[in-house]
Amino acid sequence: MNGAGNGDDAEAHGARADDRDGFDDGRPGDDERRIRVDLADSNDGMDADPATSPAPSTPDPNDPDPKGGPTPGPNAVRNWSILFGALAVVSFVTAAVTVATGNDVLPVAGASVVGLAFAAIAIVSSQRAPWLLEWLDAAWVEHRRYVWFSTGLFAFGIVLGVLLLFAGVNLFELVLELLEEELFPELEDEEFELTATFFIVNNTQPFLLSIVGALSVGVLTAFVMLFNGLIVGNFVAAIVGDIGFDYVIVGLAPHGIFELAALFIAAGVGFRLLYRFAERILGHREAFLTKPYLLRTTSLVVFAWLMLVLAAFVEAYITPELLEMLFAERLEALESEAQNP
């Protein structure tokens, strides 16, 4: 009797243990909460092949094709080839203008190299490596919502900058005062020139900060967008009243269209990284980073940085020539008024 009783007790104890082991309280398990970086050739989550891998437990309904990853558009290769070709043309035109207006060979060589890079990507990718352009298109599909969000933050910063000017805060005058106090001695050097190298170095900093800002839960990325918008809005509002809106357009548009697009893409990548991390924490994604994601996102970041380089050459060698050609008389009149009030 005692032996049978002991056996029954053991069996009941085992059943209770099994019940506890199989109990589902609705919370993600340890494996679901673990931050995974899957760089194997086999993909999962958003980047997985739906025929071989399970989908995330609760996929984001707004994600494009959450099972198989973003799908490139039907005209992806053609559209991106045209874009790279157009960027190559702009680069070569910049090099030509630099030849006509200066004697320095380095800017001409630099702009030409950038043009050759864009042209090579357009030709080789369309003919022999269309997968590269498909990567770019897939990366754009995945990041475009975050790029538009970054653009919105920048626009909001512009509004804040204009409001600051109306409140009596003129950042343009503040910068001039800082220059007078020689806080930037390199700008006081008579031999100092605003070269493409200067703009590349200075613009690459916020570009990279916008991406790594994901590590600050997006705070740094948002700050970069808002701060740059605030500066642009305040400066533009201050200059428009003195020189005119057409001067601002010519002074910003030629290089700004490339520089701002590059910064918005970088910020979009930063926000997307943050979103993927949150998805993994919540158990909605099986891996934070995957090899396909890193490949296509890297291609998008490199493309954006090349646009940033192109913007630097345009800002250094095209924008000043346009301003001098179109507004020389107006600027001379303003200078005369300042000297003889």
Residue frames relative to the residue before (quaternion, step in Angstrom):
aa qw qx qy qz dx dy dz
M 1.0000 0.0000 0.0000 0.0000 0.00 0.00 0.00
N 0.6805 0.4882 -0.2999 0.4568 3.59 0.88 -0.96
G 0.6383 0.5289 -0.3344 0.4483 3.58 1.04 -0.79
A 0.6549 0.5020 -0.3210 0.4648 3.54 0.98 -0.86
G 0.6478 0.5312 -0.3206 0.4420 3.54 1.01 -0.87
N 0.6488 0.5138 -0.3223 0.4595 3.55 0.99 -0.83
G 0.6403 0.5271 -0.3269 0.4531 3.55 1.05 -0.77
D 0.6454 0.5137 -0.3239 0.4633 3.56 1.01 -0.85
D 0.6474 0.5184 -0.3288 0.4517 3.56 0.98 -0.84
A 0.6525 0.5149 -0.3209 0.4541 3.58 0.96 -0.84
E 0.6553 0.5138 -0.3141 0.4559 3.55 1.01 -0.88
A 0.6546 0.5045 -0.3110 0.4693 3.58 0.98 -0.84
H 0.6364 0.5244 -0.3295 0.4598 3.58 1.03 -0.81
G 0.6501 0.5127 -0.3117 0.4662 3.58 1.00 -0.81
A 0.6416 0.5238 -0.3299 0.4529 3.56 1.01 -0.80
R 0.6494 0.5079 -0.3212 0.4660 3.56 1.00 -0.82
A 0.6367 0.5219 -0.3317 0.4607 3.58 1.01 -0.77
D 0.6421 0.5141 -0.3273 0.4650 3.55 1.01 -0.83
D 0.6317 0.5362 -0.3337 0.4495 3.55 1.03 -0.83
R 0.6655 0.4970 -0.3136 0.4602 3.57 0.97 -0.83
D 0.6521 0.5183 -0.3172 0.4534 3.55 1.00 -0.83
G 0.7403 0.4149 -0.2282 0.4773 3.57 0.98 -0.76
F 0.4624 0.6948 -0.4498 0.3181 3.57 1.26 -0.07
D 0.1525 -0.7794 0.6052 0.0551 3.61 -0.90 0.98
D 0.1442 -0.8228 0.5464 0.0605 3.56 -0.38 1.24
G 0.6046 -0.6030 0.3518 0.3836 3.57 1.23 0.27
R 0.6070 0.5452 -0.3689 0.4451 3.62 1.26 -0.06
P 0.5775 -0.5884 0.4183 0.3812 3.61 -1.09 0.62
G 0.4555 -0.6790 0.5049 0.2766 3.55 -1.02 0.76
D 0.7171 -0.4354 0.3039 0.4514 3.55 -1.32 0.12
D 0.6576 0.5170 -0.3200 0.4449 3.57 1.00 -0.80
E 0.6518 0.5143 -0.3172 0.4582 3.57 1.06 -0.71
R 0.7041 0.4655 -0.2713 0.4626 3.60 1.07 -0.70
R 0.5392 0.6430 -0.4060 0.3620 3.58 1.19 -0.39
I 0.3872 -0.7046 0.5470 0.2332 3.59 -1.00 0.89
R 0.0732 -0.8259 0.5590 -0.0102 3.55 -0.40 1.25
V 0.1168 -0.7316 0.6666 0.0826 3.50 -1.22 0.73
D 0.0630 -0.8285 0.5558 -0.0244 3.55 -0.25 1.30
L 0.0102 -0.8219 0.5681 -0.0412 3.56 -0.34 1.30
A 0.3842 0.7083 -0.4991 0.3188 3.55 1.21 0.40
D 0.6404 -0.5329 0.3831 0.3989 3.56 -1.26 0.35
S 0.6343 0.4795 -0.3371 0.5041 3.58 1.13 -0.57
N 0.2681 -0.7945 0.5340 0.1081 3.54 -0.87 0.99
D 0.0910 -0.7795 0.6135 0.0882 3.49 -1.29 0.29
G 0.7402 0.3832 -0.2941 0.4677 3.52 -1.32 0.05
M 0.8433 -0.1110 0.1122 0.5137 3.50 -0.93 -0.91
D 0.7305 0.4325 -0.2256 0.4778 3.56 1.13 -0.68
A 0.5247 0.6825 -0.3940 0.3221 3.59 1.21 -0.01
D 0.4942 -0.5994 0.5365 0.3296 3.48 -1.36 0.36
P 0.4111 -0.7501 0.4485 0.2593 3.63 -0.45 1.09
A 0.6210 0.5538 -0.3520 0.4287 3.59 1.16 -0.41
T 0.7851 0.3275 -0.1627 0.4999 3.60 1.14 -0.50
S 0.7858 0.2681 -0.1301 0.5420 3.59 1.15 -0.49
P 0.4939 -0.6544 0.4776 0.3159 3.57 -1.08 0.65
A 0.5065 -0.6309 0.4944 0.3177 3.53 -1.22 0.55
P 0.6465 -0.4891 0.3887 0.4379 3.60 -1.20 0.30
S 0.6459 -0.5661 0.3472 0.3765 3.53 -1.15 0.67
T 0.7921 0.0196 -0.0004 0.6101 3.58 1.00 -0.82
P 0.1271 -0.8400 0.5206 0.0854 3.64 0.30 1.16
D 0.5485 -0.6010 0.4773 0.3320 3.50 -1.22 0.63
P 0.3978 -0.7431 0.4761 0.2506 3.64 -0.55 1.07
N 0.6646 0.5026 -0.3125 0.4561 3.59 1.17 -0.42
D 0.5194 0.6329 -0.4274 0.3834 3.59 1.22 -0.17
P 0.4476 -0.6720 0.5066 0.3023 3.60 -0.97 0.76
D 0.8509 -0.1104 0.0490 0.5112 3.56 -0.76 1.09
P 0.0585 -0.8695 0.4879 0.0497 3.63 0.63 1.07
K 0.6436 0.5302 -0.3451 0.4307 3.62 1.09 -0.46
G 0.8307 0.2462 -0.1031 0.4885 3.57 0.76 -0.97
G 0.5941 -0.5608 0.3810 0.4329 3.61 1.19 0.02
P 0.6851 -0.4798 0.3355 0.4335 3.58 -1.22 0.29
T 0.2921 -0.7582 0.5621 0.1544 3.54 -0.99 0.86
P 0.4300 -0.6968 0.5012 0.2799 3.63 -0.71 0.99
G 0.5563 -0.6126 0.4479 0.3384 3.56 -1.15 0.62
P 0.6495 -0.5471 0.3544 0.3914 3.60 -1.17 0.45
N 0.7554 0.3250 -0.1889 0.5367 3.61 1.15 -0.55
A 0.2176 0.8308 -0.4932 0.1385 3.56 1.21 0.48
V 0.6862 0.4899 -0.2973 0.4481 3.59 0.79 -1.01
R 0.6723 0.4959 -0.3033 0.4582 3.58 0.89 -0.89
N 0.6909 0.4970 -0.2925 0.4360 3.57 0.81 -0.99
W 0.6937 0.4576 -0.2867 0.4767 3.58 0.89 -0.88
S 0.5973 0.5468 -0.3670 0.4578 3.61 1.08 -0.59
I 0.6473 0.5094 -0.3126 0.4730 3.58 0.98 -0.85
L 0.6495 0.5214 -0.3178 0.4531 3.58 0.95 -0.87
F 0.6741 0.4770 -0.2993 0.4780 3.60 0.87 -0.90
G 0.6271 0.5318 -0.3377 0.4581 3.57 1.03 -0.70
A 0.6548 0.5057 -0.3087 0.4692 3.58 0.98 -0.84
L 0.6517 0.5040 -0.3159 0.4706 3.59 0.99 -0.78
A 0.6138 0.5357 -0.3441 0.4668 3.57 1.10 -0.68
V 0.6389 0.5208 -0.3258 0.4631 3.59 0.98 -0.84
V 0.6470 0.5118 -0.3215 0.4648 3.61 0.91 -0.87
S 0.6492 0.5218 -0.3202 0.4514 3.59 0.97 -0.81
F 0.6827 0.4779 -0.2901 0.4705 3.58 0.91 -0.89
V 0.6183 0.5199 -0.3457 0.4773 3.60 1.07 -0.67
T 0.6241 0.5304 -0.3320 0.4679 3.58 1.01 -0.76
A 0.6490 0.5073 -0.3135 0.4724 3.57 0.96 -0.84
A 0.6566 0.5172 -0.3128 0.4512 3.59 0.97 -0.85
V 0.6553 0.4982 -0.3120 0.4744 3.59 0.94 -0.84
T 0.6335 0.5344 -0.3261 0.4547 3.56 1.03 -0.79
V 0.6222 0.5284 -0.3340 0.4714 3.60 1.06 -0.72
A 0.7090 0.4841 -0.2646 0.4392 3.55 0.92 -0.95
T 0.7777 0.3728 -0.1776 0.4739 3.59 1.07 -0.65
G 0.7981 0.2203 -0.1215 0.5475 3.60 1.20 -0.18
N 0.4447 -0.6970 0.5051 0.2475 3.50 -1.34 0.24
D 0.5336 0.6376 -0.4004 0.3852 3.57 1.29 -0.07
V 0.3671 -0.7564 0.5052 0.1947 3.56 -0.77 1.05
L 0.5969 0.6196 -0.3665 0.3542 3.61 1.02 -0.75
P 0.6686 0.4766 -0.3352 0.4619 3.68 0.79 -0.80
V 0.6255 0.5321 -0.3386 0.4594 3.58 1.03 -0.76
A 0.6690 0.4932 -0.2976 0.4697 3.57 0.92 -0.92
G 0.6591 0.5237 -0.3141 0.4389 3.57 0.95 -0.86
A 0.6746 0.4772 -0.2964 0.4788 3.58 0.87 -0.91
S 0.6384 0.5265 -0.3280 0.4556 3.59 1.05 -0.74
V 0.6338 0.5256 -0.3293 0.4622 3.59 1.01 -0.79
V 0.6376 0.5125 -0.3269 0.4733 3.57 0.97 -0.84
G 0.6521 0.5148 -0.3100 0.4622 3.60 0.96 -0.85
L 0.6539 0.5043 -0.3133 0.4689 3.58 0.97 -0.84
A 0.6239 0.5399 -0.3382 0.4527 3.58 1.05 -0.74
F 0.6666 0.4834 -0.3030 0.4797 3.59 0.91 -0.89
A 0.6666 0.5043 -0.3079 0.4546 3.59 0.92 -0.90
A 0.6516 0.5194 -0.3204 0.4506 3.59 0.94 -0.85
I 0.6478 0.5085 -0.3222 0.4669 3.57 0.95 -0.84
A 0.6543 0.5236 -0.3157 0.4452 3.59 0.94 -0.88
I 0.7233 0.4469 -0.2544 0.4608 3.59 0.85 -0.98
V 0.7118 0.4623 -0.2716 0.4537 3.56 0.73 -1.08
S 0.6762 0.4993 -0.3074 0.4460 3.59 0.89 -0.88
S 0.6877 0.4818 -0.3011 0.4521 3.58 0.89 -0.82
Q 0.7395 0.4198 -0.2279 0.4743 3.58 1.08 -0.70
R 0.8458 0.1831 -0.0410 0.4995 3.58 0.83 -0.98
A 0.8008 0.1884 -0.0951 0.5605 3.59 1.12 -0.51
P 0.0058 0.8368 -0.5473 0.0142 3.62 0.58 1.06
W 0.5315 0.6416 -0.4059 0.3756 3.57 1.20 -0.42
L 0.6036 0.5655 -0.3686 0.4244 3.60 1.09 -0.61
L 0.6790 0.4643 -0.2841 0.4926 3.57 0.96 -0.86
E 0.6171 0.5219 -0.3469 0.4758 3.58 1.13 -0.57
W 0.5874 0.5460 -0.3606 0.4761 3.59 1.11 -0.62
L 0.6634 0.5129 -0.3020 0.4535 3.55 0.88 -0.98
D 0.6777 0.4879 -0.3022 0.4596 3.56 0.90 -0.89
A 0.6409 0.5123 -0.3233 0.4715 3.58 1.01 -0.80
A 0.6440 0.5128 -0.3232 0.4667 3.59 1.01 -0.79
W 0.6448 0.5114 -0.3271 0.4644 3.58 1.00 -0.77
V 0.6211 0.5385 -0.3399 0.4569 3.59 0.99 -0.82
E 0.7011 0.4781 -0.2728 0.4533 3.57 0.94 -0.88
H 0.7824 0.3744 -0.1726 0.4668 3.59 0.97 -0.83
R 0.4929 0.7171 -0.4297 0.2413 3.61 1.11 -0.38
R 0.6088 0.5483 -0.3704 0.4377 3.62 1.00 -0.67
Y 0.6868 0.4773 -0.2719 0.4760 3.56 1.02 -0.85
V 0.5965 0.5391 -0.3560 0.4763 3.58 1.18 -0.55
W 0.6574 0.4886 -0.3122 0.4812 3.60 0.95 -0.82
F 0.6162 0.5350 -0.3450 0.4637 3.59 1.04 -0.71
S 0.6470 0.5103 -0.3103 0.4741 3.58 0.99 -0.85
T 0.6247 0.5344 -0.3298 0.4642 3.56 1.04 -0.79
G 0.6422 0.5264 -0.3140 0.4604 3.56 1.03 -0.80
L 0.6374 0.5145 -0.3311 0.4684 3.59 1.01 -0.76
F 0.6377 0.5202 -0.3231 0.4673 3.57 1.00 -0.82
A 0.6547 0.5056 -0.3131 0.4666 3.59 0.94 -0.88
F 0.6324 0.5178 -0.3307 0.4717 3.59 1.02 -0.74
G 0.6282 0.5302 -0.3288 0.4649 3.57 1.07 -0.73
I 0.6054 0.5477 -0.3500 0.4594 3.59 1.08 -0.71
V 0.6443 0.5180 -0.3175 0.4644 3.57 0.95 -0.89
L 0.6511 0.5091 -0.3167 0.4655 3.59 0.95 -0.85
G 0.6443 0.5318 -0.3228 0.4448 3.58 1.01 -0.79
V 0.6494 0.5007 -0.3111 0.4804 3.57 1.00 -0.81
L 0.6533 0.5110 -0.3147 0.4615 3.57 0.96 -0.83
L 0.6139 0.5448 -0.3445 0.4557 3.59 1.07 -0.70
L 0.6430 0.5118 -0.3280 0.4658 3.58 1.00 -0.79
F 0.6507 0.5041 -0.3162 0.4716 3.58 0.98 -0.82
A 0.6686 0.4815 -0.2908 0.4863 3.57 1.18 -0.56
G 0.6310 -0.5773 0.3189 0.4084 3.60 1.27 0.07
V 0.5755 0.5666 -0.3864 0.4455 3.60 1.26 0.15
N 0.0388 -0.8055 0.5905 -0.0322 3.56 -0.36 1.30
L 0.2543 -0.8025 0.5238 0.1301 3.56 -0.19 1.28
F 0.5776 0.5873 -0.3769 0.4236 3.58 1.13 -0.57
E 0.6719 0.4704 -0.2904 0.4929 3.59 0.93 -0.87
L 0.6153 0.5518 -0.3446 0.4451 3.57 1.07 -0.71
V 0.6482 0.5069 -0.3146 0.4732 3.57 0.98 -0.83
L 0.6382 0.5227 -0.3266 0.4613 3.59 0.99 -0.81
E 0.6414 0.5139 -0.3217 0.4701 3.58 1.02 -0.76
L 0.6365 0.5202 -0.3281 0.4655 3.57 1.03 -0.76
L 0.6369 0.5188 -0.3257 0.4681 3.55 1.05 -0.76
E 0.6477 0.5196 -0.3159 0.4591 3.57 1.01 -0.80
E 0.6797 0.4623 -0.2839 0.4936 3.57 1.14 -0.62
E 0.4278 -0.7461 0.4220 0.2869 3.56 1.36 0.18
L 0.2592 0.7573 -0.5507 0.2367 3.56 0.93 0.88
F 0.7266 0.2692 -0.1974 0.6005 3.56 1.31 -0.28
P 0.1348 -0.8548 0.4945 0.0818 3.61 0.43 1.17
E 0.5930 0.5854 -0.3839 0.3979 3.61 1.07 -0.59
L 0.6514 0.5117 -0.3211 0.4590 3.58 1.13 -0.60
E 0.6373 0.5173 -0.3301 0.4662 3.59 1.24 -0.33
D 0.5118 0.6411 -0.4182 0.3900 3.57 1.26 -0.24
E 0.4550 -0.7116 0.4635 0.2679 3.57 -0.74 1.05
E 0.6950 0.4637 -0.2726 0.4770 3.58 1.13 -0.58
F 0.5092 0.6593 -0.4220 0.3577 3.58 1.25 -0.14
E 0.0548 -0.7909 0.6094 0.0044 3.56 -0.97 0.92
L 0.4367 -0.6621 0.5394 0.2828 3.53 -1.14 0.68
T 0.0172 -0.8365 0.5455 -0.0503 3.53 0.12 1.34
A 0.6762 -0.4618 0.3691 0.4395 3.55 -1.31 0.12
T 0.6085 0.5599 -0.3507 0.4395 3.58 1.04 -0.73
F 0.6276 0.5391 -0.3306 0.4541 3.57 0.98 -0.85
F 0.7097 0.4520 -0.2680 0.4693 3.58 0.84 -0.95
I 0.6129 0.5456 -0.3578 0.4457 3.60 1.03 -0.70
V 0.6774 0.4917 -0.2931 0.4621 3.57 0.87 -0.98
N 0.7115 0.4652 -0.2720 0.4509 3.58 0.83 -0.96
N 0.7124 0.4479 -0.2709 0.4675 3.61 0.97 -0.74
T 0.5836 0.5779 -0.3785 0.4267 3.58 1.17 -0.44
Q 0.5872 0.5997 -0.3706 0.3978 3.58 1.09 -0.60
P 0.7159 0.3886 -0.2818 0.5070 3.67 0.71 -0.88
F 0.5567 0.5973 -0.3867 0.4286 3.59 1.17 -0.52
L 0.7172 0.4274 -0.2486 0.4910 3.58 0.81 -0.99
L 0.6234 0.5432 -0.3422 0.4464 3.59 1.03 -0.75
S 0.6277 0.5486 -0.3386 0.4364 3.57 1.04 -0.72
I 0.6711 0.4778 -0.2954 0.4837 3.58 1.11 -0.65
V 0.7358 0.4048 -0.2395 0.4873 3.58 0.72 -1.05
G 0.4667 0.6790 -0.4415 0.3553 3.58 1.25 -0.10
A 0.4821 0.6507 -0.4362 0.3923 3.58 1.27 -0.21
L 0.6186 0.5602 -0.3419 0.4320 3.60 1.12 -0.62
S 0.6856 0.4365 -0.2761 0.5130 3.59 1.24 -0.39
V 0.5403 -0.6210 0.3778 0.4239 3.57 1.25 0.50
G 0.7067 -0.4939 0.2517 0.4396 3.56 1.08 0.76
V 0.4652 0.7010 -0.4443 0.3078 3.60 1.24 -0.17
L 0.6799 0.4860 -0.2931 0.4643 3.59 0.87 -0.93
T 0.6321 0.5308 -0.3305 0.4577 3.59 1.00 -0.80
A 0.6695 0.4863 -0.2941 0.4784 3.57 0.90 -0.92
F 0.6359 0.5359 -0.3320 0.4452 3.59 1.00 -0.79
V 0.6356 0.5306 -0.3310 0.4526 3.59 0.97 -0.87
M 0.6748 0.4881 -0.3007 0.4646 3.59 0.91 -0.89
L 0.6907 0.4810 -0.2871 0.4573 3.59 0.83 -0.96
F 0.6683 0.5109 -0.3075 0.4448 3.59 0.91 -0.91
N 0.6657 0.4891 -0.3104 0.4704 3.59 0.90 -0.87
G 0.6406 0.5126 -0.3229 0.4718 3.58 1.02 -0.75
L 0.6389 0.5318 -0.3235 0.4521 3.57 0.99 -0.84
I 0.6547 0.5094 -0.3098 0.4646 3.59 0.93 -0.91
V 0.6707 0.4965 -0.3019 0.4610 3.58 0.86 -0.98
G 0.6717 0.5111 -0.3034 0.4421 3.60 0.86 -0.95
N 0.6847 0.4824 -0.2896 0.4632 3.57 0.92 -0.90
F 0.6633 0.5030 -0.3051 0.4624 3.57 0.93 -0.88
V 0.6635 0.5084 -0.3113 0.4522 3.57 0.87 -0.95
A 0.6645 0.5040 -0.3109 0.4558 3.59 0.87 -0.91
A 0.6649 0.5016 -0.3054 0.4617 3.59 1.03 -0.75
I 0.7049 0.4707 -0.2692 0.4573 3.58 0.93 -0.90
V 0.5918 0.5917 -0.3718 0.4019 3.59 1.03 -0.75
G 0.6783 0.5116 -0.3033 0.4315 3.57 0.91 -0.83
D 0.7292 0.4293 -0.2360 0.4778 3.58 1.09 -0.66
I 0.8172 0.2558 -0.1011 0.5065 3.58 0.87 -0.96
G 0.5725 -0.5924 0.3923 0.4091 3.57 0.99 -0.76
F 0.5937 -0.6013 0.4097 0.3436 3.53 -1.19 0.63
D 0.6191 0.5549 -0.3571 0.4257 3.61 1.03 -0.68
Y 0.6077 0.5470 -0.3475 0.4591 3.58 1.09 -0.67
V 0.6540 0.5149 -0.3087 0.4603 3.57 0.97 -0.86
I 0.6456 0.5238 -0.3268 0.4494 3.57 0.95 -0.88
V 0.6918 0.4640 -0.2824 0.4758 3.59 0.84 -0.95
G 0.6847 0.5055 -0.2854 0.4407 3.58 1.05 -0.72
L 0.7684 0.3579 -0.1866 0.4966 3.59 1.14 -0.52
A 0.6619 0.5791 -0.3227 0.3499 3.58 0.85 -0.96
P 0.6592 0.5421 -0.3614 0.3755 3.69 0.70 -0.89
H 0.7801 0.2776 -0.1687 0.5346 3.59 0.86 -0.87
G 0.5933 0.6192 -0.3605 0.3670 3.58 1.10 -0.65
I 0.6123 0.5710 -0.3620 0.4097 3.57 1.03 -0.70
F 0.7001 0.4208 -0.2634 0.5133 3.59 1.12 -0.61
E 0.6736 0.5146 -0.3031 0.4354 3.57 0.90 -0.92
L 0.6967 0.4633 -0.2891 0.4651 3.59 0.82 -0.93
A 0.6144 0.5400 -0.3523 0.4547 3.59 1.01 -0.74
A 0.6516 0.5111 -0.3146 0.4640 3.59 0.97 -0.84
L 0.6732 0.4927 -0.2981 0.4639 3.60 0.91 -0.88
F 0.6437 0.5154 -0.3274 0.4613 3.59 1.01 -0.77
I 0.6382 0.5110 -0.3303 0.4716 3.60 1.00 -0.75
A 0.6428 0.5208 -0.3267 0.4569 3.60 0.94 -0.86
A 0.6652 0.4854 -0.3030 0.4797 3.58 0.94 -0.86
G 0.6202 0.5457 -0.3394 0.4499 3.58 1.05 -0.74
V 0.6319 0.5146 -0.3260 0.4791 3.57 1.04 -0.76
G 0.6466 0.5264 -0.3222 0.4484 3.59 0.96 -0.82
F 0.6842 0.4707 -0.2866 0.4776 3.58 0.91 -0.89
R 0.6367 0.5258 -0.3334 0.4550 3.59 1.04 -0.71
L 0.6153 0.5340 -0.3424 0.4680 3.59 1.03 -0.74
L 0.6459 0.5146 -0.3145 0.4680 3.57 0.98 -0.85
Y 0.6642 0.5077 -0.3075 0.4545 3.57 0.94 -0.87
R 0.6445 0.5086 -0.3250 0.4693 3.61 0.97 -0.80
F 0.6304 0.5315 -0.3309 0.4590 3.57 1.03 -0.78
A 0.6546 0.5041 -0.3091 0.4710 3.58 0.96 -0.87
E 0.6216 0.5382 -0.3397 0.4567 3.58 1.02 -0.78
R 0.6679 0.4990 -0.3075 0.4586 3.58 0.94 -0.87
I 0.6297 0.5375 -0.3327 0.4515 3.58 0.99 -0.84
L 0.7262 0.4322 -0.2315 0.4820 3.57 0.96 -0.89
G 0.5220 -0.6661 0.4022 0.3495 3.58 1.24 -0.02
H 0.4984 0.6622 -0.4237 0.3654 3.59 1.21 0.35
R 0.7485 0.2593 -0.1705 0.5860 3.57 1.27 -0.06
E 0.4392 -0.7366 0.4516 0.2461 3.57 -0.86 0.93
A 0.7925 0.0732 -0.0546 0.6029 3.62 1.16 -0.42
F 0.4966 -0.6598 0.4785 0.2985 3.55 -1.01 0.84
L 0.7944 0.0550 -0.0008 0.6048 3.57 0.85 -0.99
T 0.0680 -0.7729 0.6296 0.0397 3.54 -1.09 0.74
K 0.6704 -0.5159 0.3528 0.4000 3.55 -1.22 0.43
P 0.6694 0.4829 -0.3304 0.4577 3.66 0.80 -0.82
Y 0.6371 0.5245 -0.3368 0.4534 3.59 0.99 -0.78
L 0.6697 0.4996 -0.3052 0.4569 3.58 0.89 -0.91
L 0.6526 0.5256 -0.3215 0.4410 3.59 0.96 -0.81
R 0.7283 0.4255 -0.2640 0.4679 3.57 0.73 -1.01
T 0.6490 0.5069 -0.3295 0.4618 3.61 1.04 -0.70
T 0.6164 0.5356 -0.3420 0.4649 3.59 1.04 -0.72
S 0.6407 0.5160 -0.3302 0.4628 3.59 0.96 -0.80
L 0.6524 0.5039 -0.3173 0.4687 3.61 1.01 -0.75
V 0.6499 0.5135 -0.3161 0.4626 3.60 0.99 -0.83
V 0.6482 0.5077 -0.3202 0.4686 3.60 0.96 -0.83
F 0.6281 0.5283 -0.3283 0.4676 3.58 1.00 -0.82
A 0.6712 0.4965 -0.3023 0.4601 3.60 0.90 -0.92
W 0.6631 0.4985 -0.3191 0.4582 3.59 0.95 -0.80
L 0.6099 0.5318 -0.3553 0.4680 3.61 1.05 -0.63
M 0.6280 0.5064 -0.3376 0.4850 3.59 1.05 -0.66
L 0.6202 0.5375 -0.3390 0.4599 3.58 1.07 -0.70
V 0.6358 0.5150 -0.3187 0.4785 3.58 1.05 -0.78
L 0.6392 0.5143 -0.3219 0.4726 3.58 0.95 -0.86
A 0.6359 0.5316 -0.3261 0.4546 3.60 0.97 -0.84
A 0.6317 0.5408 -0.3379 0.4409 3.60 1.02 -0.76
F 0.6654 0.4865 -0.3075 0.4755 3.61 0.94 -0.81
V 0.6459 0.5055 -0.3258 0.4704 3.59 0.98 -0.78
E 0.6768 0.5011 -0.2985 0.4491 3.59 0.90 -0.90
A 0.7060 0.4758 -0.2683 0.4508 3.57 1.00 -0.79
Y 0.8409 0.2367 -0.0694 0.4817 3.58 0.92 -0.87
I 0.7008 0.4233 -0.2810 0.5008 3.62 1.17 -0.30
T 0.6779 0.5192 -0.2989 0.4261 3.58 0.77 -1.04
P 0.6751 0.4818 -0.3309 0.4501 3.67 0.79 -0.82
E 0.6445 0.5201 -0.3261 0.4557 3.58 1.01 -0.77
L 0.6433 0.5157 -0.3232 0.4645 3.59 1.00 -0.77
L 0.6636 0.5000 -0.3070 0.4641 3.58 0.93 -0.87
E 0.6608 0.5036 -0.3068 0.4643 3.57 0.97 -0.82
M 0.6823 0.4986 -0.2875 0.4508 3.55 0.97 -0.85
L 0.7759 0.3856 -0.1865 0.4631 3.58 0.91 -0.90
F 0.8217 0.2494 -0.0910 0.5043 3.59 1.01 -0.70
A 0.2783 0.7909 -0.5119 0.1872 3.61 1.15 0.38
E 0.6852 0.4860 -0.2997 0.4522 3.60 0.81 -0.93
R 0.6519 0.5173 -0.3199 0.4529 3.58 0.96 -0.84
L 0.6682 0.4961 -0.3000 0.4662 3.57 0.96 -0.86
E 0.6315 0.5220 -0.3327 0.4669 3.59 1.04 -0.72
A 0.6414 0.5171 -0.3234 0.4654 3.60 1.01 -0.79
L 0.6535 0.4992 -0.3178 0.4719 3.59 0.98 -0.78
E 0.6453 0.5145 -0.3255 0.4615 3.57 1.00 -0.77
S 0.6384 0.5199 -0.3240 0.4660 3.59 1.04 -0.76
E 0.6481 0.5153 -0.3174 0.4623 3.58 0.98 -0.82
A 0.6529 0.5142 -0.3201 0.4547 3.55 1.02 -0.77
Q 0.6915 0.4683 -0.2815 0.4725 3.59 1.04 -0.74
N 0.7819 0.2041 -0.1021 0.5801 3.59 1.17 -0.67
P 0.0740 -0.8412 0.5345 0.0339 3.62 0.42 1.15
